[in-house]
Amino acid sequence: MAPMPADPKLSHTAAMILQAIHIGCIYGFSVMEMTGLPSGTVYPALRRLERDGLIVSKWEQAAIAEAEQRPPRKYYRVTRTGRSTLAAMVQRYPLLERMIPSPEMERA
Amino acid sequence: MSARLAPAAPLARAVVCTAACLVPRGQRAEWRAEWQAELWHVAAVASRRAHGAGSAGPLTFSLGALRDAGCLRWHHLRSRPPLPRGSAERCGLALALFAASGLLLCSCLPGAREALLPIHPGYPADLVLIASQSASGQPWPTLPVADYREWKSDTGRLFSQMAYVRPAVRDIYLPRHRPVRLSLALATQNLFAVLHLPEARSAAGARLILSDAAWRRDYRADPSIFGHTADIDGEPVVIAGVLPQRAWHLQGSPQAWLLDDQLLFEASPPQARGLVLARIRDAAFPAPRGGAWLMTETRAAVQWSYLCISMRSLGVQPTFNFLMVLLLACLALPATTALPLGDYPRHRDRLPPAVTARRWVFLAMKFLFVPAGVYFWSLALAYGPGFAGSTAILVQMAASFPLLLLAIRWILQDQRRRCPICLRRLSNPARVGQASCNFLSWSGTELFCSQGHGLLYIPELPTSWFSTQRWLCLDSSWLCLFPERQTTSPEIV
């Protein structure tokens, strides 16, 4: 994992993807559906975010997938660094939270 | 997992499998598993939604895998350490660049591009170009019009169709357009029919076919000019059409073709020279498979000789010349360097077959890229500046022979100076022994592989007991002496 720069700069697209994962779209396909971005944009961005340490990936347990008669999926989770970066990105891109509102904001 | 994929996704799955080849090996299995799992869900969602409205189909989704795999490969390439000096990969890359730059240069220079590509795959086998004997085998305009007319009547039993073409420069006046001076090919009406080229038929009379470049440059690609009558030397000529790009492969690059028998014969001075194109009549004589042959004719008690050149052979001439030079260079090679690649101990049982095969593949790769690069560069040198005919052939042969000789010599010498295991250049040459003591002890040069695979001994004077270089493999007990050794280097088992 590459060390994260002190002042991370994410593109608007990467920030949208990070926000989508943060609100619970933990699979690549669900991020696509939430953001409306194509697969050729979402998956390379996920790799970059993971390389930068903003998200981590994990395979779901095979038993769960077997029980549901489907292949196991890889899911993503925002790290602590990712959360602080996302907070900075929300300041930078004010429309981000309006496009992909977090549950806290929806409740508010 | 594959059995659970939705039936609608086989093409998408194939795309993912193809894209997986781009992914670096260490990440491939996981990458593939993730994409296939996601594809399963995409296919499931698409089948649930009757018309797939609002969601990407499996195929569209899978196309993203290509980009994802490409990004991973690109990142992998960027994060790799630079190739070490003298490595086989670096050498292969340099040779591939050499060949690719030659090919690029050939494709940029019009003359070289024409020499590189086949003359015209659609030319019939019985189509020949006829020049006078003094033309030394080259398709230069050498026949006067008078010869053509007599010749046509005399050889009617041999050739079914004949056409005559000669170069000229004329001013063309077209109403509502400025006059243009074009280099023309004055030809008989049947020129394009003999050549099997597409042709716009129009009313009888003189016809002008413009080249694509001249139509775009001088008439701004105006389609309304077709069918209009232009004026050339006071003669009305109908503009009949445009010849597509790359359709004309004979000598010169005319900007237009003026097809009219009467104009050709009346406007041609006696000293004007042109080319004759002819189709061999069925069963007149066996159509030659290529190359040129001499045809002799006795007319008015004088013997006339003509050179007939098969049109199909013209396209392969630069390649054929190069192959001839390659053969000559191979024959001359033993005079410049030794041919054996050295004496290697038989350690087949200790070296993995893949390592042995890699050495031979590397040699084959050099023999592929180096002559290819020399071929492209020789074409660029010979045909790029606009040389033609025998001058171009001479330049090509004169350039390619020394280049090939030096290149093949380098290939063998380079192969001998590489470690047979890791294929790196051997380093640190050290002179051992004294030449004056040659009969008493060994003298020569010693090199070693920086990865610790072995030592190479090259004798100063070849003797009956040490005639060629010898390779000595070092076992793993020597490895502590080679701190530069890389873990990825092939091992001797």
Boltz contact constraints between the chains, C-beta under 6 A:
constraints:
  - contact:
      token1: [A, 28]
      token2: [B, 38]
      max_distance: 6.0
  - contact:
      token1: [A, 29]
      token2: [B, 38]
      max_distance: 6.0
  - contact:
      token1: [A, 29]
      token2: [B, 41]
      max_distance: 6.0
  - contact:
      token1: [A, 29]
      token2: [B, 42]
      max_distance: 6.0
  - contact:
      token1: [A, 38]
      token2: [B, 64]
      max_distance: 6.0
  - contact:
      token1: [A, 39]
      token2: [B, 61]
      max_distance: 6.0
  - contact:
      token1: [A, 39]
      token2: [B, 64]
      max_distance: 6.0
  - contact:
      token1: [A, 40]
      token2: [B, 64]
      max_distance: 6.0
  - contact:
      token1: [A, 40]
      token2: [B, 67]
      max_distance: 6.0
  - contact:
      token1: [A, 43]
      token2: [B, 68]
      max_distance: 6.0
  - contact:
      token1: [A, 44]
      token2: [B, 68]
      max_distance: 6.0
  - contact:
      token1: [A, 44]
      token2: [B, 71]
      max_distance: 6.0
  - contact:
      token1: [A, 71]
      token2: [B, 1]
      max_distance: 6.0
  - contact:
      token1: [A, 71]
      token2: [B, 37]
      max_distance: 6.0
  - contact:
      token1: [A, 71]
      token2: [B, 40]
      max_distance: 6.0
  - contact:
      token1: [A, 73]
      token2: [B, 37]
      max_distance: 6.0
  - contact:
      token1: [A, 74]
      token2: [B, 34]
      max_distance: 6.0
